[in-house]
Amino acid sequence: MQSSQKDLVVGIFVMLGLSAVAYLSLEVGGMSYSGPGGFTMTATFDEIGALTPRAPVVISGVKVGQVTSINLDDDLRAKVVLDVRPDLELSIDTSASIRTSGLLGNQYIALEPGGEIDLIQDGESLDFTESALNLEKLIGAFIHGSDVEGD
Amino acid sequence: MANPISEVGRQTLEMLSSFGRVTLFASDVARNLFRPPVRFGRTLEAIYDLGVLSVVLIATSGFAVGAVLGLQGYTTLVRFGAEESLGAVVGLSLIRELGPVLTGLLVTGRAGSSVAAEIGTMVATEQLDGLRMMSVNPVHFVALPKALAMTLVMPLLSAIFTVCAIFGGYVVGVELLGLDGGTYLASLETSVDFREDVVGSILKAVIFGALVGIISTYRGYSSEPNAAGVSRATTSTVVIASVTILFSDYFITALWGV
């Protein structure tokens, strides 16, 4: 094979390999959400169920970010740090709720924008949150005939 | 008559000194990396031989491995009603483990053995001595380009393998077994993390590439200058490099958690 032709084939091979690396990094690994420069906010929940770090954060079903960390705060409630796209312009009364995809699927956080004019700033916390639905608690309440919130 | 105890001692010393010789050879190769001239054409040639000619093997093997992982993962997961997690099972096991390791083993068999045979034949036909007579350092001219090319090529081949395998799992899971395509890719994308999984996968492939490169060039370089020596060099390259990949894989995973 001619030398210049070999250069070309090697070039194609390297491009192919690098695009495979890029696909794994960007698409599969979701690097675009874990890099710095994202918009951070916190939300506090009474019950997070099986929520884990890297769980998706969605608005109207569209993925806009992910959960970066979960910790207990001083009041022993779960403090969840969210990392979302910076271009969203969420209002200050945006609410966060933990939902489940399907009956036993992965848990994720759904954001619902509110109506206020003031926008939430980087690092602020969301005041309106809705905890994960606890299936065992729900079934227990159903069996004992009391209502769900009355425990 | 050989005393069995001193025979054990002799074998142990032999093993240790061969380990030392490989390490010395590796440091020799590494030192030559910073010595001019840059053997660009030789390295390109080696990338072509080791990388480009392995692409078809790597891609088809990746597809087959991904397909069988999809099939096996599905039959296991469906017992727990968790077949939506097929993408996560296929993706995580491929990226963290099977991609780099199987690529390493395949490249060892396909390219490592040919490197050892080529250099071994050069030793047997006194070509390396010819290079020395022209005051060309044979490590710099013969071993370094091949070892370097192996290190560069392995992460690229591993990524190609992994992408083909994810596609193979997709074909079986979605087209044959009727999973939802979006579910497969979504469970894959939410469970795989860039820093924890993908970086580790690339790192593993680079380390395996360097190991296979050093072992295959060393075994060729140190082979006995006859036909039996070349054949022994080829065989022991495949054996030693494969075992080294599998063991170092355990230690990389245990130490760095990837």
Interface residues (C-beta under 8 A of the other chain):
Chain A: S3 K6 D7 V9 V10 F13 V14 L16 G17 L18 A20 V21 Y23 L24 S25 E27 V28 G29 G30 M31 S34 R54 A55 P56 Q66 G102 L104 G105 N106
Chain B: G41 L44 E45 I47 Y48 G51 V52 V55 G81 A82 E84 G91 I95 V153 P155 L156 L157 A159 I160 T162 V163 I166 S187 L188 E189 T190 S191 V192 D193 F194 R195 D197 V198 S201 I202
